[in-house]
Amino acid sequence: TTSPLKKKLRLVRFKRLETTGKRETSANSIR
């Protein structure tokens, strides 16, 4: 059983990864 807290952390981590990925892609496109 996964606790809601862990789920939340995972979601936050995923969102953070998504934002960083977008930044990387945007930086690459600028190059």
C-alpha positions in Angstrom: 0.0 0.0 0.0 1.5 3.4 -1.1 0.8 6.3 1.3 -0.7 9.5 -0.2 2.4 11.3 1.0 4.7 9.2 -1.2 2.3 9.6 -4.1 2.5 13.3 -3.6 6.3 13.3 -3.5 6.4 11.2 -6.6 4.1 13.6 -8.4 6.2 16.6 -7.3 9.4 14.9 -8.4 7.8 14.1 -11.8 6.6 17.7 -12.3 10.1 19.0 -11.4 11.7 16.6 -13.9 9.2 17.7 -16.5 10.0 21.4 -15.9 13.8 20.8 -16.0 13.4 18.8 -19.2 11.4 21.6 -20.8 14.2 24.0 -19.8 16.8 21.7 -21.4 14.8 21.4 -24.6 14.3 25.1 -24.8 18.0 25.7 -24.2 18.9 23.2 -26.9 16.4 24.8 -29.3 18.0 28.2 -28.7 21.4 26.7 -29.5 
